[in-house]
Amino acid sequence: MRIDLRLANESEWLKVFDPRDSTLAAVTKSSPAVGTQVRVDLVIGKEGPRVILHGQVISHQSDGCTVAISPGDREKINYVNGFVRGGLLNLRERRRLPVRLEVTYGGLEGPCKTFTRDINEEGVFILTDAPLPEDSEVHLFLSAPGNATPLSLTGMVQHTVVPDDEDTPGMGIMFKLEDGQRATLTKLVDDLEKAFLSGQLPEALLL
């Protein structure tokens, strides 16, 4: 089930989100039953950013319901918190833009196609049920809107999440970049972030 949650400004987020248990108070005309899995389309301000959150209804309120946000959406919550509080988006080494980009990487049994969960200038988290071992070197091709040719990148697996963990399975990769690649990737992330914050990012790139 889908819930549209539009907040007038950044301060409204601080009123509806409880960081202690990662729950979201959503105003709805009709509340889904407790236990229902929902998708929350969150928009902050008159235009974007738009973030898609997933979770489960855990209780009802007089004007809506309380949704427990999925652990797999932790990075999205971190990004929204940074946007709302200000400053975090200026620290490029810390921002992790929650976008869905196509990726092909070299797996143990050949090329694997998947998507990113988040990305910044330093690295990327890609979705996979069979992550490579930590410290593995990996070559990947990253597709991005406006780029006819995927970016060819190399990196090292820094951490992995397996299906048994209480999080979205995949692997975090730290890029090994040359100067030219770093400039290209920085511009790509900047452009994606501008589109994300203005609400102009295509639906297909939202998780």
C-alpha positions in Angstrom: 0.0 0.0 0.0 1.2 3.5 -0.8 1.0 6.5 1.5 1.7 10.0 0.2 3.3 12.2 2.9 3.9 15.8 2.0 5.6 18.0 4.6 5.4 21.8 4.3 9.0 22.3 5.4 12.0 20.7 7.0 10.9 21.3 10.5 7.8 19.2 9.9 10.1 16.1 9.5 11.4 16.6 13.1 7.8 16.4 14.3 6.8 13.2 12.5 10.0 11.1 12.7 11.1 9.6 15.9 14.9 8.6 15.7 14.7 6.6 18.9 12.8 3.7 17.2 12.9 4.8 13.6 9.1 5.3 13.3 7.2 7.8 11.2 3.8 9.3 12.1 1.9 9.5 8.8 -1.4 11.4 8.3 -3.8 9.3 6.2 -7.5 9.5 5.3 -7.9 5.8 6.0 -5.3 3.9 8.0 -4.0 0.5 6.8 -4.4 -2.4 9.2 -1.6 -3.0 11.7 1.0 -5.2 10.1 0.4 -3.9 6.6 3.6 -3.4 4.6 3.5 0.2 3.1 5.5 2.4 0.8 5.7 6.1 2.0 6.3 8.7 -0.7 7.8 11.5 1.3 8.1 15.0 -0.2 9.6 17.9 1.9 8.7 21.4 0.9 6.8 22.7 -2.2 9.1 20.7 -4.5 11.3 17.7 -3.5 13.3 16.2 -2.2 11.2 13.1 -2.8 12.2 10.0 -0.9 10.5 6.6 -1.0 10.5 4.8 2.4 9.3 1.3 3.2 8.0 0.0 6.4 5.2 -1.7 8.4 2.2 -0.1 10.1 2.6 -0.8 13.9 -0.2 1.4 15.4 -3.1 3.8 14.6 -3.5 7.4 15.6 -6.6 9.7 15.4 -5.4 11.2 12.1 -3.3 8.3 10.6 -0.9 5.6 11.6 2.6 5.0 12.8 5.0 3.2 10.4 8.2 1.4 11.5 10.7 2.2 8.8 12.6 -0.8 7.3 16.2 -1.2 8.5 17.2 -1.3 4.8 16.2 2.4 4.4 18.6 3.5 7.1 20.8 5.4 4.7 17.8 7.3 3.3 16.8 8.3 6.8 20.4 9.5 7.4 20.3 11.6 4.3 16.9 13.2 5.1 18.2 13.9 8.6 21.2 15.6 7.2 19.2 17.6 4.7 16.8 18.8 7.4 19.4 19.8 9.9 21.6 21.4 7.3 25.4 21.1 7.0 25.5 17.4 6.2 25.0 17.9 2.5 28.1 20.1 2.4 30.3 17.3 3.8 30.8 15.3 0.7 32.7 12.6 2.4 29.5 11.8 4.5 26.6 12.3 2.1 25.2 9.1 0.6 22.7 9.9 -2.1 19.9 7.3 -2.1 19.5 6.7 -5.8 18.9 3.6 -8.0 21.5 3.4 -10.8 22.1 0.3 -13.0 25.4 -1.4 -12.2 27.2 -4.4 -13.8 30.1 -5.8 -11.9 32.5 -8.7 -12.0 31.1 -11.5 -9.8 32.6 -14.8 -8.9 30.8 -16.5 -11.7 30.9 -13.7 -14.3 29.2 -10.4 -14.9 26.3 -9.5 -12.5 23.7 -6.8 -13.2 22.1 -5.0 -10.2 21.4 -1.5 -8.8 22.9 0.9 -6.3 21.3 1.7 -3.0 23.3 4.8 -2.4 26.4 6.6 -3.8 28.8 9.4 -3.1 32.2 10.5 -4.6 34.1 8.0 -2.5 32.1 4.9 -2.9 28.9 3.0 -3.6 26.6 0.4 -2.0 25.3 -2.1 -4.5 22.5 -4.6 -4.0 23.3 -8.3 -4.2 22.5 -11.5 -2.3 26.0 -12.8 -3.0 28.5 -10.1 -2.1 32.2 -10.5 -2.9 34.6 -11.1 0.1 35.8 -8.0 1.9 39.0 -6.5 0.4 38.2 -7.9 -3.0 39.0 -5.7 -5.9 36.0 -5.3 -8.2 35.5 -3.7 -11.6 32.1 -2.2 -12.3 30.2 -0.3 -15.0 27.9 2.4 -13.6 25.0 3.8 -15.7 23.7 7.3 -15.1 21.1 9.5 -16.7 22.5 11.7 -19.5 25.5 9.5 -20.0 25.4 7.4 -23.1 28.3 5.3 -22.0 28.5 3.7 -18.5 31.3 4.8 -16.3 34.1 2.2 -15.9 35.2 2.2 -12.3 37.4 0.0 -10.0 37.1 -0.3 -6.2 37.6 -2.4 -3.1 34.9 -4.1 -1.2 34.9 -2.5 2.2 32.0 -4.2 3.9 29.3 -6.7 3.1 25.7 -7.4 4.2 24.4 -10.9 3.7 20.7 -12.0 3.6 20.8 -13.3 7.2 21.7 -9.8 8.4 18.9 -7.4 9.4 19.6 -5.0 6.5 19.4 -4.9 2.8 22.0 -7.4 1.4 24.8 -6.1 -0.7 28.3 -4.7 -0.5 29.9 -1.3 0.1 32.7 -0.5 -2.4 35.3 2.2 -2.0 36.4 3.6 -5.4 40.0 3.7 -6.6 39.9 6.8 -8.7 42.3 8.7 -11.0 42.0 12.5 -11.0 39.9 12.6 -14.1 37.5 9.9 -12.9 37.1 11.7 -9.5 36.1 15.0 -11.3 33.6 13.1 -13.5 32.1 11.2 -10.6 31.8 14.3 -8.4 29.9 16.1 -11.1 27.7 13.2 -11.6 26.8 13.0 -7.9 26.3 16.8 -7.7 23.9 16.7 -10.7 22.0 13.8 -9.3 21.7 15.5 -5.9 20.4 18.8 -7.5 17.8 16.8 -9.3 16.9 14.9 -6.2 16.6 17.9 -4.0 14.4 19.7 -6.6 12.1 16.8 -7.0 13.1 16.3 -10.6 14.8 12.9 -10.3 12.9 10.3 -12.4 10.8 7.7 -10.7 13.0 4.9 -12.0 16.0 6.3 -10.0 14.1 6.4 -6.7 14.4 3.3 -4.5 
